[in-house]
Amino acid sequence: MGTISILIFAVFLAVFLGVVTYDLYKSKKNGTNFRIKNCVVGFLMVAPAVLLTFLFILLPMLFSLGYAFTDFNQMRPDEVNFVGFNNFKEIFREIGAGGDMLSALKNTAIFVVGVVPLQILLALGLALFCNRKVRGVAIFKVCFFAPVVISLTVTSYLWVTILSPEADGLLNSFLALFGIPEQDFLSNPDTAMLWIVIISAWQGCGYQMLIFLSGLTNIRSDLYEAARLDGANAWYRFIHITVPGLKSSVLYITITVFIGACRIMVQPMLMIGPYPEGWTLSYYMYMQGTEYSLVGKSSAIALLMTIFIGLVTFIQKKVLGEKKSG
Amino acid sequence: MSVKKIFKIIGVVACAAIVASGIPGWVINDSDADGLNGNTVVSVMFHVSSSSKEGQAYKKRIDAFNEAYKDKKIKATANYIPRTDGSSAYETALISMKISNKLPDIITFDSPKCSYYAANNYLYNITNMVADIKDEFFEGSINYYNGYIYGLPIQESSAGFYYNKDLFKKAGISDKEISEYSDESPWTYEEFKSVCSRLKSVCSKVPVNMSIGGTSDETAPYLLYPFVYASGGQFASEDGNTVKGYLDSEKTISTFEFFQELINEGYTDDKVDANAFYNGETAMYLSSGWTIADLRNKNYSAFPNGSNWGLLPYPYGEEGCAASATGSWSFGITQNHHQDKAAARELLKWLVNDESSRVITEHTGMISAKKAVNEGRYDADSPEAMLLQQLANTGKARPPMVGYSVLSTTFNQIIHELGRTNNLRDLITERTVTLQETIDKY
């Protein structure tokens, strides 16, 4: 493994140096104000970032890609055999058989479909609220953003306490006031993922709110004034000025929230557990790789997820992206 | 600066980077075996923090070892990596060490993981090394794989039903009846259910906390696995490679049906927690030996000054035989880069000798894994004596199998579904198929 890492690093370094050399050569040939010293300093400055990206992103990705076609068991790192597409066949067979993998797929789909629109709409609503020039809005901004900086583990345990199935659980105590019997929110397959959606949207929307806020400040105020003079009501101003003005923010937020949603793991792991109502693709992948040591299968799931997320992101960019004029 | 000079600098930087990337591989050597002023260094990794009570006991014994072996020029070094939920942090550290060929000489491991570590060449066969001392331990607690010894227990662990004497009295359960349940022939499932039904009216919550809710970690498997044996069932074949025909056998299924019956009758559920017993809302609590110290020292409202409680053994089914939980963490020598295991053997024997066992169990409050250390240590009617007797008579280890982690998860998944499924048989069959497929990969 060490030799392969060094080999990959050598190839990567050669490519990097090749790019640097080619760029220097091209710059010297074409540049009117070419200063070779500046170019080299620039490349040296990005070198640490490039090196870290290689070590912590590119290298693990390449290894994971390779492992997806092997029977790598992390307890036996010296015995890795190439198994072709066996891991992928097994994954699809498991999905067909309706086992945990299918539950993981369904739950992830439910989560993505639920959390992406909810979190974006919630963030947009909060941003519109915080964009108003009213007294004390800064306090609201802090409150809305606070869950983002709290650890996922902490918020998960906090919600486990709130949603405790016991009669003296926080939410159950409240429901008891209206004569509603105690509910087992997180163990009920019908409600478990719904709660994860709500909790995740609550925790994550503060970050997207800030992005929307920055987008809102970039929309020229004279557009709103002109619309008002033309008699446009608030809804029309929102649809015809705010929404188009936020298009690039919406694209960025949709893509990042979608990618994050596909990778959901911590909340179901801590709040539900490895049961049919708690499996998600990342959680299932983690269990296969870490708990069961089946890195080959785990890497195959990761590769399929990457391909799927990449495809959907590409489609999102095509559908929501800015059209190039001319 | 000329272009030539700049290319030279880039060349030097590239060479340095290539050389530096190889350094980690070169520094892995055998120097630690002979380092530190001519001493042979033997390393050990513990699964607890050095500041915990158990960690302090280990530290004391390591210091004592270094003092005793000063003249023999053997020095022990200890590394403490506290296990987290599911012992994953500890296991991750172990795997990293194995990959980088830096396994310590001795490790601690949870006993059901023995087969897993032995099969994957983490543990060293110590059968011959410990032949002279193996009889000093409870046989059920020694870690075997394929008939060979790979680990020796650090301390003993067992469990039983803690009960609230006041609530038992209120339910009309006499001391005489209780004593019949705790003699050498423990109570049956029918007697257990009869007690639960009488307790139902005096408990504000379910009569017994069976720890059925402890399915997020090893709690439920550890406390509930003896019931499978007590029903006459099995988890897997003797070699641990086959679960089909064992986990889904009639007798094993009847164990889960017994649990489901307890839930359906309102005798237990997965919501009740430990506090319900400590507050007097529940009359019985299935828990490990660690609870003894808590009940004595924490002055819970239902047990003022640590009194008013007792401990009953595991019940058993008509078609099975009495079985109780056993197996805690163990010591094992690793298959690391040190071919000469003499120093590791010395340290292992030191860590499991009577004095170490006494010091460790005094710190943890657990029962010693050494028979001699326990002799005359507890009063005949103490809960520890009951656990000790139970261990000697009915202690049965968790199934030694390479795929134990997956079995544990599967067991938890079945327990988790007990209160929800109407078709337990199909659920177990389906889970067994999935489990078998995963085990086949090992």
Interface residues (C-beta under 8 A of the other chain):
Chain A: M1 G2 S5 I6 F9 A10 L13 L17 V20 T21 L24 K28 I36 K37 V40 L44 A47 L51 D71 N73 Q74 M75 R76 P77 G99 D100 P165 E166 D184 S187 G273 P274 Y275 M287 T290 E291 Y292 S293 L294 K297
Chain B: M1 V3 I6 F7 I9 I10 V13 A14 A17 I18 S21 G22 P24 G25 G86 S88 T92 I95 K98 I99 Y116 Y117 N120 N121 Y122 T215 S216 D270 K271 D273 G403 S405 V406 T409 N412 Q413 H416 E417 R420 E430 T434 T438 K441 Y442
